[in-house]
Structures are given as C-alpha cells and as structure tokens.
C-alpha cells in the first residue's frame, strides 16, 4: 500500500522536524542569555543563532527513518544457515516475514536492533517452516514486536532469496587401493555440516562422520592397515532438509552395530526402531538393506554408494616393442604402490644374464631408477627412457623391481637390431534391451590403413539404464582390446540425461580405471530411478592383425532379473591364430620355444635335438623361477622337458623335427613358483589358457609368437576379448606365466 506507507513516513518526518525545532529554540534562548551575560553584541549572537538553526535543519534533512534488509547470498540450499542483516533507525527491533508461491505472508521472528541501528540474524529456515524449493520474499518490518500479522502501514523493506534442493556426490580417488594405503573419498554435500559413511566388508563393519566444509565440499581418508584384501561396500549418507539422520548405526551390547531408523527424528532417540544388526547380514546384503531403508518415502535422507577393492601391492610392466640401436627405449608400467615409490629398471643382454651384473660392460647393461606417478583408479604409473646408443645390437631382458614388493621382478624381452577394411559404425541409438539403450558411441579416429600399432584411439559412449535393470548382485563390465595408457572414466548421472546434457546437480559419482577390463558392481548402479553413464575410453591401437573389439559391454542383471547380454563394437581388420605341426621353425635371432610332449629317447637331449643349430656360441637358456636366475644349458646330454620354456639363438632360420615315443608315459608335471615362470604347452593340439593352466594360481600369461618372433598381447585370468583366458595356447611356443602362489602345472598329454 504505497500511499499508506508514504503517509506513515511523512508523519514520522514531521515528528522529527518539530522535535528538532523545539530543541533549537531552547538552545537559542540559552545562547542569548549567555551572550547577555558576556556582553556579546547582537550581531555576533545573530550569527551564532543562524549557524545553530542551519545545523539542526540540515541534521533534520538527514534524519528520515530508514529500514533495510539484505541477504549474505542470493540463494541457499535447504538446510544451510541463512544470514539476513540491515538497518533500522525507527524502532528497537525488526519483525521478519516470509512469502512465496502459494505460501502466504508468514511471521518468522523478531530481531533486536543494536545501538548503531544495525541488525543481523543467522538461522535455519527449516527450524521455523517446512519450505519447498523456490524463490521467497523476505520482509523486514518496523511494526511492534508483539504483532505477528504483517501490517503494511508500518515502514518495511524486502529482499528475495532462492532455496535450492541439497544434493550429494561422492567419488573414490581409486576403486582399487593397495593394502596399507588410504581410501580417499571426496564430493559435495551442500545443505549440511555433517555426513555419515559406512563400510561393509566380509566379517567387517565400520562407520563414522564426515565434516562438510563451508563451500559444501568434503573429503575423508580411511586407513586400510587393518583391512584384509577383498571388496568393500561404501555408503555415504546426507541428512537432507531436517538436518537429522533418520537412519544410523548404534553400537550393540552383544557386538556389532544396530542400524536404527526414526521417521520423525534422529536415529539416536528413544523411539527409533531396530532395522538389523550388522553381524546378521553379509556385507553386500547389509549395505543394500541400509540403502533400501533410506529409500522409504518418509525418510528424506539421501545416499551415494561406492565399491572399493583393497588389494595386495603389485607391479606390472607394459610390453616393449623392438627398436633400432640408437633409438630411445621407453619402459613403463603400472603399480598400486603409492606415489613417489622408487622403482629400479635394468636392461641386460640375454647373452650375459648368467654373469654378475657388476662385471658386465656398459655395452650390454644399463640401469635407471624412477618414481611412481599418481594415476587413475589406484593404478599409478612409472616410466623410464633409456639411451641405447652405447648398447650392442642384441637381445635384452628388462627387469623392474622395488624393495616394497616380495614378488618376482616383472620381465620383458626386447630386440635392439643393426609395417583392410573399415567397419562401418552402427546407427545410434542402439536399443540393446528395452531397459538399456546405447544412446551414442563414437571412435576417433575412424579406422583407415593409416591406423597402426601405437595410434591413439578414443571411444565415447552414453548408456541409459532403467532403474529396474541391474540389481545389487549384478554387474556391468567394460572391456577393450586397446593397449597401453588405457584409461576409462565413467560418470554416473541420475535420470535420462540427453546427449551431451549434464549438470553438477545430476552427477551422482564418477569412476576411473586404467585396466583393459573394468567391472562396475550393480551395488553402485542400483538406484530407485533411471541413470545415465557417460563413458570415455582412451588407449593405443594394439599389435593385432584383425578386427579388435574397441568397446565391449557385458551386463549381468543379477539374481531375479532378465538374462545376461553382451554388446561389442568392432574396429579394424581380422585376427589370425597360427597353427602348429611337429616341426619347430626357428627364426634368425632369439626364439622362445617348448616341446609339446615327451620326446623320443633318441632325440630328447639338447645336443641331439639342437646340435645342428648355428647358435653363434650363445648358450641355450632356461629360467629358474625359484631362484629367479637364468641357467645356461651347458650339458648337451641334458633332457628337454615338456612344460619348460627355453630360449635358443639361431643364426639362420632352422627347422627342428620332433619325434615322440609310441608308448608315452604319464603327463608331465612342473612346479610353478610365485612370480614369473617360463613354460610351454604340453598337449596334442592348441588349448585355451583356462584349460591348460587349470589348477594353478595363474594371473597373467605372456605368449611368444614363434611364427612371428615376437610377443602377443597378454592373456589375463578373468580377462576378456584380446585378454580372454579362452584364447589358445599353441604347442611349441614359449610363455611367461605369472602365478600368485606355488602351484603344479600338469600337461594335457604325455
């Protein structure tokens, strides 16, 4: 009511003016009396009176009543403290009111005005009203404090404030953590000052609170020194609007923790109900039961789920390609050891491996140290580059070692010596199932003859998943045949965000991995609404001669849901697997070989089988995995054993014919020691790695391609596509196999 407000303001102005006139007249009389006593002239007295009146009237002009209100910021998340402040020269207090869409003018409370006419207040709106998100008008009124109905006849001021819905995001710095390193979780949680986190593992439960910073960010470090290796389920909880945790853990007298719920208040209050004891549930089931309770419609708490694997420390080396003398030799690998760990890398001529390194000249041995660099998903990296100008043209063994690992050094071999059809991409979106849609997928660059080994490749995809597709017991697995420097990043958004449409508020969590195969547990994908995965993959084109699976998706929906399904995106020409006969074809140079069966007694020694091979005075070498040393074969009468891998040098290409007894004995057996072992396949024909290595604790198999004289890509126990354990091992080839524990390898034939 502008007219009434103006009338009220004019009335107050006249009141202040009359008050000032009365005060001025009284002071004038005082001055006249004083001047009379002091015999001051009327002229001087008039000047004093004029100055006095001007001072009072100017003061009166600036004495108009003032009331203001302002917010510290334009918007707040519901649950955050709201700060209002202003000036009031009219009364000793300010009455605050709020009004919004479909929300009538409502009294909040009264704030006292300070002696300097300023006022300020900090409070939680939700303590007074249950407000929805939106924009609200705040009125600061000079009306009497005992009146709780807004009266526009009194002077007042207004400002606007926007209330936003709180959200929660959480990401683990790594989904795989070396035992002894910390689990680091970061995220944003506006609208609260505290969170609760829970960790569920096999026979293990832990929980604590997390402090949230003023800007809504938070971080937590969880020590794993006392954790056994295995998978752990993490839940981070936000109290939302009421700032009360309606669900939470309470220590049980009999052991474990009670998970309690109170729909009307804090979980620690006496009327909270018991949901379950953590000792009575398995890890994944307990975590899921907690989340299902927070999905209850009368609970406003929200949560984010993560999984973390605590693993034993490990060290790996990427395959190294042959180079020309004088070219830089770059050796790199991965580890889950912490950033800054020192790694020593040796490059040693194979011809001198039986000699103490301290006696080897610089032309056959070089050594460098490097430190671990932080990588993604707990897979940190290391790299060194050697100058090969001073090395001989020869074959070299590369070892990478660190004092923090008790496992065998990883070994690769490199030669230092004196180069289809395009697959048309499918149209998008692809409806893989009615509940899973591949909204988009692009590979850059498009395949062409110029794409060769080492070409950087990137894959971008967007996957929309229905809320009922994957249960907690299910999983989503991504694999690729890209090699070296592989990096997956997966952002999880709530809702069916369209192509290139994302927002911070919709982001739930993010994952990353540098493994060729990456599995996301259904536990972190099972939300009570559809989700969108934005996937980015980078890697290098491998040394393959066939179509590669640039991107593969395997979905296991979990128990009680639909059948599992797979989607693959092919890129490049066709792969060829070499066959084997009863002849070993030795190429010029070093060859990694084995014999598939027990040989005929007349032709089963090194002297009888390889006596005609021109070795240029280089020893045939075997590898002792127990002592981790190379053993030169000096006794020509030593018998060649199946399941063993041997290195032999041939000056020229040579064919070796193998003969077998008519009444073979029982299958051969070989003890494998923790770390790398040199082995061969003992079988009548090619067999899958899964079959040939059954019964052992193998982790990785590095095949030697005898026909091409180089390594093929590694086979991984539990891998897929190019790394699948279903890939064939070929008789006659040599292999490096890495095992975690002492095992016995048994041949498939005698």
Secondary structure, 3 states (H helix, E strand, C coil): CHHHHHHHHHHHHHHHHHHHHHHHHHHHHHHHHHHHHCCCCHHHHHHHHHHHHHHHHHHHHCCCCCECCEECCCEEECCCCEEEEEEECCCCEEEEEEEECCEEEEEEEEEECCCCCEEEEEECHHHCCCCCCEEEEEEEECCCCCCCCCCCCCCEEEEEEEEECCCCEEEECCCEEECCCCEEEEEECCCCCEEEEEEEECCEEEEEEEECCCCCEEEEEECCCCCCCEEEEEEEEECCCCCCCCEEEEECCCCCEEEEECCCCCCCCCCCEEEEEHHHCCHHHHHHHHHHHHCCCCCCCEEEEEEEEEECCCEEECCCCCEECCCEEEEEEEECCCCCCEEEEEEEEHHHCCCCHHHCCCCCEEEEEEECEEEECCEEEEEEEEECCCCCCEEEEEEEECCCCCCCCEEEEEEEECCCCCCCCCCCCEEEECCEEEEEEEEECCCCCCCCCCCEEEEEEEEEECCCCCCCCCEEEEECCCEEEEEEEEEEEECCCCCCCCCHHHEEEEEEECCCEEEEEHHHCCCCCCEEEEEEEEEECCCCCCCEEEEEEEEECCCCCCCCEEEEEEECCCCCCCCCCCEEEECCEEEEECCCCCECHHHCEHHHHHCCCCCCCCCCEEEECCCCEEEECCCCCCECCCCECEEEEECCCEEEECCECCCCCCCCEEEECCEEEEEECCCCCCEEHHHHCCCCCEEEEEEEECCCCEECCCEECCCCHHHCCCCEECCCEEEEEEECCCEEEECCCC
